[in-house]
């Protein structure tokens, strides 16, 4: 299959969905109005998200084979328990041993993943726990006891055991080939699991620009100590005063340390619904002003996040999220992730609904 940019194909695909437009509200509304004006004067719509990235799209089924070593990203428009299981099964993997389902428990009031959506998949693994780590910025999840209460309030303890992995501190894993980090501090209980299923709610983020698979395995698996280390760009200084690109690069480097440690025993699923410009770490996120897109899955976190980015750029109503990504230079995380060998920004998109 000849590689080519497929933005026109994706636009046609997306237009088949029902557009759900919501009025944007919350703490980020004024900021994002300013970002919209700046972005429209400085950027050509849709170009920067696709620049330097080639992809192919398959209109076949999940048995389609990738070209050479190009990773496959599977997609369904069915944002339901059945759709989630279908896109997971398309990966053709069989996690064994003690399985950790890594997700964000989310601040109260945020757009965290619902148990109605994820419960059946989580409970399909015989030996499973939902895992998280404490925050480093305050909120309802900075304290372990409070964090367990949030997990219970959000229904996660009803579908599986919940493990706050840094309840007893951190463990150190090496970072190989990084420009900023030489080591990464993850929750001490990280070593207790044989396989990680990474369930991420794809959305914007106030500091990183966007949050997806890479953020979920870097900031998300980092202990509160590790989160501060990543935010500082490895300097050990204030997590709020680190250089922006160093922070973005450090996320990619921390993510690679996790992948290297697990030696392939990890997969990634991004849910593209409730696409706010704000993260689930925000208890008062802006209301989404673009439509839901679908669920995507891959064994390559870079390809997966890039595919989600491309779908946002291709969406006619995605400009607010595009502005958030670009205002934080969020694409640099993907650039650095590919540079250090975490994954590929080139991919084949396979629609399992066809």
C-alpha positions in Angstrom: 0.0 0.0 0.0 1.4 3.4 -1.0 2.0 5.6 2.0 0.3 8.9 1.7 -1.3 11.5 3.9 -4.9 10.4 4.6 -6.4 13.5 6.2 -9.1 13.7 3.5 -10.1 10.0 4.1 -10.3 10.6 7.9 -12.4 13.7 7.4 -14.9 11.7 5.3 -14.9 8.9 8.0 -15.4 11.4 10.8 -18.4 13.1 9.1 -20.3 9.8 9.5 -20.4 10.3 13.3 -23.1 12.3 15.0 -21.6 15.7 16.0 -22.3 16.5 19.6 -21.5 20.2 20.2 -21.4 21.4 23.7 -20.8 24.9 25.0 -17.4 25.3 26.5 -17.3 26.3 30.2 -15.1 25.9 33.2 -11.9 27.5 34.3 -10.2 27.3 30.9 -12.8 29.1 28.8 -11.2 32.5 28.7 -7.7 31.1 28.2 -8.8 29.0 25.3 -10.7 31.9 23.6 -7.3 33.7 23.6 -5.6 30.6 22.3 -8.0 30.3 19.5 -7.4 33.9 18.3 -3.6 33.4 18.5 -3.7 30.1 16.7 -5.9 31.4 13.9 -3.4 34.2 13.2 -0.3 32.1 13.5 -1.2 28.7 12.2 -2.7 27.2 9.1 -5.5 24.9 10.3 -4.6 21.2 10.5 -1.1 21.5 9.0 1.2 21.3 12.0 -0.4 18.2 13.4 0.3 16.3 10.2 3.7 17.8 9.4 6.5 15.2 9.1 4.1 12.4 9.8 3.1 9.8 7.2 0.4 7.2 7.7 -1.7 4.8 5.8 -5.3 3.8 6.4 -6.7 0.3 5.8 -10.4 0.0 5.1 -10.2 -3.8 5.7 -10.8 -5.7 8.9 -8.5 -6.4 11.9 -6.7 -9.1 9.9 -5.1 -6.6 7.7 -1.3 -6.8 7.8 0.9 -3.7 8.2 3.4 -2.7 5.6 6.8 -3.8 6.8 7.5 -2.7 10.3 4.8 0.1 10.4 2.7 -0.4 13.6 -1.0 -0.9 13.3 -3.5 1.3 15.2 -7.0 -0.3 15.4 -10.1 1.9 15.6 -13.8 1.6 16.3 -16.4 4.3 16.4 -18.3 2.3 19.0 -17.6 3.8 22.3 -19.2 1.1 24.4 -18.1 -1.9 26.5 -18.6 -4.0 23.4 -16.5 -1.6 21.2 -13.7 -1.5 23.8 -13.5 -5.3 23.9 -13.6 -5.5 20.1 -10.7 -3.1 19.6 -8.7 -4.9 22.4 -9.3 -8.3 20.7 -8.1 -6.8 17.4 -4.7 -6.5 18.9 -4.4 -10.3 19.1 -2.5 -10.3 22.4 -3.1 -12.5 25.5 -1.8 -10.9 28.7 -0.8 -13.5 31.3 0.1 -13.5 34.9 -0.8 -10.6 37.2 -2.3 -7.9 35.0 -2.3 -4.2 35.9 -5.0 -2.0 34.2 -3.4 1.5 34.4 -5.9 4.4 34.2 -6.4 7.7 35.7 -8.9 7.6 38.6 -9.6 11.2 37.9 -10.5 14.1 40.1 -14.2 14.3 41.2 -16.1 16.2 38.5 -13.7 15.3 35.7 -14.2 13.1 32.6 -12.6 9.9 33.9 -13.4 6.6 32.2 -16.7 5.1 33.5 -16.9 1.6 34.9 -19.9 1.0 32.5 -17.4 1.4 29.7 -14.4 -0.5 31.1 -15.8 -3.0 33.6 -16.2 -6.0 31.3 -12.7 -5.7 29.8 -11.2 -5.3 33.3 -13.0 -8.3 34.6 -12.0 -10.4 31.6 -8.5 -10.8 33.1 -8.4 -13.6 35.8 -5.8 -11.9 38.0 -6.1 -8.1 37.7 -5.9 -4.9 39.6 -6.6 -1.3 38.6 -3.4 0.7 39.4 -2.6 4.3 39.9 -0.1 6.6 41.7 -0.7 9.6 43.9 -0.5 13.1 42.5 2.2 15.7 43.2 0.1 18.8 42.9 -2.5 18.5 45.7 -6.2 17.8 44.9 -8.2 14.8 46.1 -5.6 12.2 45.1 -2.4 13.5 46.7 -3.0 11.5 49.9 -3.2 7.7 49.6 -6.3 7.3 51.9 -8.1 10.1 50.0 -7.1 8.5 46.7 -8.6 5.2 47.6 -11.8 7.0 48.6 -11.9 8.7 45.1 -11.4 5.3 43.4 -14.3 3.9 45.5 -16.5 6.9 44.7 -15.8 6.5 41.0 -16.8 2.8 41.1 -13.4 1.3 40.4 -13.3 -0.8 43.6 -16.6 -2.4 42.5 -15.0 -3.9 39.4 -11.5 -4.8 40.6 -8.9 -4.5 43.4 -7.3 -1.0 43.3 -3.6 -0.5 44.0 -2.2 2.9 44.6 1.3 1.8 43.6 3.3 4.4 45.5 1.5 3.9 48.7 4.8 2.7 50.2 7.1 4.9 48.2 9.0 4.6 44.9 11.3 2.2 43.1 13.9 3.4 40.6 14.2 2.2 37.0 16.9 3.3 34.6 16.4 5.6 31.6 18.5 4.6 28.7 19.2 7.1 25.9 17.5 10.1 27.5 18.6 13.8 27.2 17.2 14.8 30.5 16.6 11.8 32.8 18.9 9.0 33.8 16.4 7.4 36.1 12.7 7.3 36.7 10.9 6.9 40.0 7.7 4.8 39.7 5.4 3.4 42.4 7.0 0.7 44.5 4.3 -1.8 43.6 5.0 -1.5 39.8 7.2 -4.5 40.0 4.3 -6.7 41.3 2.7 -7.0 37.8 3.5 -9.1 34.8 1.6 -7.2 32.2 0.2 -3.7 31.8 -3.1 -2.8 30.0 -3.0 1.0 29.6 -6.4 2.5 29.4 -6.2 6.3 28.7 -8.9 8.9 28.2 -7.5 11.0 25.4 -8.0 14.8 26.1 -6.2 18.1 26.4 -3.9 19.0 29.3 -3.0 22.3 30.9 0.8 21.7 30.9 1.5 18.9 28.4 -1.0 20.1 25.7 -2.6 16.7 25.5 -2.8 13.5 27.5 -2.8 10.0 26.0 -0.9 6.7 26.3 2.6 8.3 26.7 1.5 10.6 29.6 -0.4 7.7 31.2 2.8 5.5 31.4 5.1 8.4 32.4 3.4 10.8 34.7 0.8 8.2 35.4 3.1 5.4 36.6 5.5 7.8 38.2 5.2 8.1 42.0 4.5 11.5 43.4 8.3 11.9 43.7 8.7 10.8 40.1 6.1 13.2 38.8 8.0 16.1 40.3 11.2 14.8 38.8 9.7 14.6 35.3 8.0 18.0 35.6 11.4 19.6 36.5 13.0 18.1 33.4 15.3 16.0 35.6 16.8 19.0 37.4 15.2 18.2 40.7 14.0 21.8 40.9 10.4 23.1 41.3 8.0 21.0 39.2 6.3 24.3 38.2 9.4 26.1 36.9 11.0 23.4 34.6 11.7 24.3 31.0 8.7 23.3 28.9 10.5 21.2 26.2 12.6 19.5 28.9 9.4 18.5 30.6 7.8 17.1 27.4 11.0 15.2 26.6 11.2 13.8 30.1 7.7 12.4 29.8 8.8 10.5 26.7 12.0 9.3 28.4 10.1 8.2 31.5 7.7 6.3 29.3 10.5 4.6 27.5 12.0 3.4 30.8 8.6 1.8 31.7 8.4 0.1 28.3 12.0 -1.1 28.5 11.4 -2.6 31.9 8.3 -4.4 30.8 10.0 -5.9 27.8 6.9 -5.9 25.6 4.4 -6.9 28.2 2.2 -3.8 27.7 -0.6 -2.6 25.4 -2.4 0.7 24.9 -6.0 1.8 24.4 -7.1 5.4 24.0 -10.7 6.4 24.4 -11.6 9.6 22.5 -14.8 10.8 24.1 -15.6 13.9 26.2 -12.7 15.6 24.4 -12.2 18.6 26.8 -9.1 20.8 26.5 -8.6 19.9 30.2 -7.2 16.8 31.8 -9.0 14.4 34.2 -6.7 15.9 36.9 -8.9 19.0 36.7 -12.0 18.8 38.8 -13.6 21.6 36.8 -12.7 20.9 33.2 -13.9 22.9 30.3 -16.9 21.4 28.6 -16.0 19.6 25.3 -16.9 21.6 22.2 -16.1 18.8 19.7 -17.8 15.4 19.0 -16.7 12.0 20.3 -14.5 10.1 17.9 -14.0 6.5 19.0 -11.6 4.0 20.7 -8.1 3.3 19.4 -5.7 0.6 20.4 -2.1 -0.4 19.5 1.0 -2.0 20.9 2.9 1.2 20.0 2.2 4.2 22.3 3.7 6.7 19.9 1.7 5.5 16.9 -1.5 5.4 19.0 -1.1 9.0 20.4 -0.1 10.3 16.9 -3.2 8.7 15.4 -5.4 10.4 18.0 -3.7 13.7 17.3 -4.3 13.3 13.6 -8.0 12.6 14.2 -8.3 15.8 16.3 -6.6 17.8 13.6 -8.8 16.3 10.9 -12.0 17.1 12.9 -13.9 20.1 11.7 -14.8 21.0 15.3 -11.4 20.2 16.9 -9.8 23.7 16.9 -10.0 24.3 20.6 -8.1 21.2 21.4 -5.6 21.9 18.5 -5.0 25.3 20.1 -4.4 23.7 23.5 -1.9 21.2 22.0 0.0 23.8 20.0 0.1 26.4 22.8 2.0 23.9 24.9 4.2 22.6 22.1 2.6 19.2 22.8 3.7 17.6 19.6 7.3 17.8 20.8 6.6 14.8 23.1 5.9 12.7 20.0 8.9 14.0 18.2 11.2 13.2 21.1 9.5 9.8 21.8 10.3 8.8 18.2 13.8 10.1 18.4 14.7 8.0 21.4 13.1 4.8 20.0 9.9 4.6 22.1 7.8 4.1 18.9 6.8 5.3 15.5 4.8 8.4 14.4 4.1 6.5 11.1 1.3 3.9 11.4 -1.4 2.1 9.6 -4.9 2.8 10.8 -7.3 -0.1 10.6 -11.0 0.5 11.1 -12.5 -2.6 12.6 -16.0 -1.4 11.9 -15.7 -2.0 8.1 
